[in-house]
Amino acid sequence: MRSPNLDRFFSRVYVLKLVQASPSTVLNLVDRLRDCGIEKNIRSLRPVLRSLMIARAITAELVEGSGRVYCITDTGRAELDQYLSHLDVLKADLSKADGADVDA
């Protein structure tokens, strides 16, 4: 089993956060990621979406006139909450380390 890389980790976090905010098509996700400063194209986003679907973190519904629309599931919300709590711990640890550097 491959260990996750940071790009994949943050891609999952961003996609989960974006579909939590509102159900989205692939094109909409690409545009919204670019608005966040993340240069993803459809080819690089599809494996992330597929992985999230396999993990049952998101679902895809075919909507007439829009195509496939991705929505977050309860499993996806739990995964996102877990990621965000890890990031909060990291942020707190980094703040403590920065404070220690200032005191030294």
N, C-alpha and C positions, 0 to 999 in steps of 0.2 A: 504494500500500500504506500502510495506517495504521500509525503508530508505536504501540507498545504503551504503555498507560497503567499507572500503578503498581497500581491496583486489579486490573487483569487479570493483571499479573505476579504479585502476591502471591496472587491466587486460584489461579493455576496451581501455584504453589509449595505452597500449603496442600493443594490437592486431591491433588497427586502424593504429598506426604508422608503424607497420611491413607490413601490407597489402598495405599501402600507398607507401612504399618503393618498394615493388614488390608483385604481386599476389602470394599466398601461399596455400599449402595444410595443413591439420591439422598436419601431421608429421613434415613438414617444420617449421610451427609455433612453435611447441613444441621445436624443436632443436634450433631455433633462440631465443626463450625465455630463454632457458637454457644458451645459450651463453651470455645473458644479466644478468645471475645470478638468474633467476626466475625459480623455480622448479615447473613447471606445468606438469601434465600428460594429456593425451587425455581426460580422463573422466572429469577432472575439467575444461578443455578448451571448451568442447562442449557446456555447458550452456551459456558461454560468447558469443560464435559464434552464437548460436541460438538467444540470446537476441539482438545482433547486426543486425542479419538478420531481425528479427521482426521489429526493429526500422528503417529498410531499410538503415542502415549505411554501410552494406556490402552486396555483392551478392555472390552466389556460382554457379559456372559453372562446369558441368561435362566435364572433359577433358580426352579423351581416353589415357590410359597409365599412367595418373597421378592421376585420381580420381577427387574429388571435389576440385576446386581451388577457393579461396576466394579473392575478389577484393573490394576495397573501392568505395563508391558511393559519389556523391556530398553531400548528407546528412551526410555521414560519415566524409567527409572532414570538413564540418561545425562543426560537433560535436567535432572532434579532435581539430580544431582551438579554439573552446570554452574552452575545457579542458586545452589546452596549455596556453591560455590567463589567466585562473584562476591560473594556476601554476606560471606564471610570476608574477602575483599580489602577490601571497603568498611568492614567493622568494624575491620580493622587500620589502614586509612587514617584513620578517625575517631579511633581511639585515639591515633595519632601526632599528629593535629591537636589533640586535647585536651591531650596532653602538652606540645605547643609553646605552647599558650595559657597553661598553668600556669607554664612556664619564663619567659615573656615579662614 
